[in-house]
């Protein structure tokens, strides 16, 4: 998922962004209300996490403006303002959920999943399968032929992207933009290294290879024809 975090406390923002990225999500961060509003109006996100107290434009105003502009992206308010009236104001402004600081990160992840499922009941897939390879996006588990495979966070994100585009040729540019969040070529072998590690884990000890290199084009995850 692509998530926008609007939070002016840089330490708190770094904690949330790091945790979300380690969970396999693509995350953008805005440090004030004006910047957050610009992000939200110019790009597409699956969910937004918004602090109430922001410089330049407060969180309530940001969400109210988004709703006036017909942006229906689910919004989770994450705030130290936890009184009943505060929560009511957040929901009335257009928020879909309200979580009070301090909070458990596991609960934050669970609430995000619920919001996205609620917004896209027919689109969210939490289990993907290609041949004998299965991935559980909620439990963060990968299994092939009954054997659980341990992946690092970046490897998991890479596999998730490949599985969501199973049977298609995925280019290096697509991987850089969607897995590494690079919008330029860093001129390194980072993709080759991670593809090699992933292939060693999901293919090496199994009869049929699933991860294929398409010479001059990119990569494709597909079962045997």
Buried (B, 14 or more C-beta within 10 A) or exposed (E): BBBBBBBBBEEBBEEBBEBBBBBBBBBBBBBBBBBBBEBBEEEEBBBBBBBBBBEBBBBBBBBBBBBEEEBEBBBBBBBEBEEEEBBEBBBEBBBBBBBBEEEEBEEBBEBBBBBBBEBEEEEBEEEBEBBBBBBEBEEEBBBBEEEEBEBEEBBBBBBBBBBBBBEBEBEBEBBBBBBBEBEEEEEEEBBEEBBEBBBEBBBEEBEEBBBBEEEEEBBBBBBEE
